[in-house]
Amino acid sequence: MSLTLRPHPPKTDGARRFLEGGAKPVLIGAEWSVLEQQFETWDPATGQHLASLSRAGAAEADAAVAAAQAALEGPDWAGMLPAARQALLWKIADLIDAHAEELSELESLDQGKTYATARFAEIPASAAQFRYYAGLATKIHGQTITPSIGYAPKGKQVMAYTRPEPIGVVAAITPWNSPMLMASMKLAPALCAGCTVVLKPAEETSLTAIRLVELMQEAGLPAGVVNLLTGHGHEVGDALAKHPGVAKVAFTGSTEVGRILLNSARGNLKKLTLELGGKSPAIVMPDADLSLSVPGVARGIFANSGQVCVAGSRIYVHRSVHDRFCEGLAAEATRLKLGHGLDPESDLGPLVSEAQAARVARYVDGGRAEGAEVIAGGAHLGGAFYAPTVVTHTRPDMALMREEIFGPVTAVTPFDSPEEVLALANDTEYGLAASVWTQDLSSAHRLAAGIRAGTVWVNCHSYFSPELPKGGIKASGWGVENNLAGLSNYLEEKTVCMVI
């Protein structure tokens, strides 16, 4: 089976103008510049050329960091009152909302996800990031401290206070699976804290990052506060990670690249926030409501064609309901209609590239060769499309059970006891997320406590909002995003102690 797709041009004037506007520039300080070195981006559904992008390297990284450093210390940004910063972030959110259709079309064309996913989930969630951190911009407070220091000069006393201060220039390096949202999750708290940023989007999906930065300028962001460099990770991304003028790297992507960045960043001991890979389990208990858990688990793995860091790629189902669950999950996978992201009849779009689809196929074919049984999907449909796939009869040592596939592939394994399923769920180097499906309150709490992961959902999967901390443990990363904790990533606390 294969798919034959026709191009789906965008309907909004804004998206059309953007795509027809020639090669895309980088932004350094106040200047947008189209570089001589360029690379291309393509619609993964059809292979149609979308745009040429500037290919930045080490020289542009130096210039962007210098611009960010100047803006960090300049009066327009350093002297901006918290209430003015709050208003600026809120205006950015309003502009995202005003251009939501245009941004959704660009996101769908560039990444492959369906328009509905972009328009009703990820673009609104991007605006929500800016509004959440707008609310915190006026609430960054230090504290006064009465120290227990008894050796002040006679007649004097000791007082102390703390000053939360921006950490400095931030290199924000974002992934290709949710480009607009991942950029917003880094930009909003960094700007709230008063940092300046060099944004490096994934080379596969840079279009909405460019458009977002244009909107941020329209909102009144001072020059140099956000700089944008498009290009390849091993060139400009590596240069930013090694740059002595960068105080922090905020990265979302694979564990492999995270380890490379960790090594690159050690030169000046820069701070890092790393949201890395996952191999998230979903646990279906014997009392789970299958009318909710079957479609819920299906969404947890097949949304965005499985290109989600928290995707439920290992499903453990109690033996008493295993067969019924497998039948229902296979039916869910089979009914999903694949097509162009801008086709309103599509349930799923393509993967981000033909190479990614081929990578997914290698995992499934390897599992088959080792004895796994495919009960739904299991077919590369041509180009960047891979069918939603359900696999059974796996072993814990198989590559498809241990490595992050990042595609619409999940494996279902039966279990008999809570102790057994906890051991299975935790048998991984990753620790990003998990879900538990049960009607029993005791089971929910006990399993949530026993799973080694940064987030555990009960009777849902992939539920996010700016208020909820999001991060991983083990090989799934360092630190968290969202929430007050996410803001603290971009602040350093200075202690002032004085004799008065």
QUIJOTA-V223869 format. One record per run of one state. SS is the DSSP state (hx for helix, st for strand, lp for the rest). FROM is the first residue (numbers start at 1). LEN is the number of residues. If there is no record, write none. Layout:
# QUIJOTA-V223869
ss: <SS & SS>
from: <FROM & FROM>
len: <LEN & LEN>
This chain:
# QUIJOTA-V223869
ss: <lp & hx & lp & st & lp & st & lp & st & lp & st & lp & st & lp & hx & lp & hx & lp & hx & lp & hx & lp & hx & lp & st & lp & st & lp & st & lp & hx & lp & st & lp & hx & lp & st & lp & hx & lp & st & lp & hx & lp & st & lp & st & lp & hx & lp & st & lp & hx & lp & st & lp & st & lp & hx & lp & st & lp & st & lp & st & lp & st & lp & hx & lp & st & lp & hx & lp & st & lp & hx & lp & st & lp & st & lp & hx & st & lp & st & lp & hx & lp & st & lp>
from: <1 & 13 & 20 & 24 & 25 & 26 & 29 & 31 & 34 & 38 & 43 & 49 & 55 & 58 & 74 & 75 & 79 & 82 & 99 & 100 & 112 & 115 & 137 & 144 & 146 & 158 & 167 & 169 & 174 & 179 & 194 & 196 & 201 & 207 & 220 & 226 & 229 & 233 & 243 & 248 & 253 & 255 & 269 & 271 & 276 & 281 & 285 & 290 & 307 & 314 & 319 & 322 & 336 & 338 & 339 & 348 & 349 & 354 & 370 & 373 & 377 & 380 & 383 & 385 & 387 & 389 & 393 & 399 & 403 & 409 & 416 & 418 & 426 & 433 & 438 & 441 & 451 & 455 & 459 & 470 & 472 & 474 & 477 & 479 & 480 & 482 & 483 & 489 & 491 & 500>
len: <12 & 7 & 4 & 1 & 1 & 3 & 2 & 3 & 4 & 5 & 6 & 6 & 3 & 16 & 1 & 4 & 3 & 17 & 1 & 12 & 3 & 22 & 7 & 2 & 12 & 9 & 2 & 5 & 5 & 15 & 2 & 5 & 6 & 13 & 6 & 3 & 4 & 10 & 5 & 5 & 2 & 14 & 2 & 5 & 5 & 4 & 5 & 17 & 7 & 5 & 3 & 14 & 2 & 1 & 9 & 1 & 5 & 16 & 3 & 4 & 3 & 3 & 2 & 2 & 2 & 4 & 6 & 4 & 6 & 7 & 2 & 8 & 7 & 5 & 3 & 10 & 4 & 4 & 11 & 2 & 2 & 3 & 2 & 1 & 2 & 1 & 6 & 2 & 9 & 1>
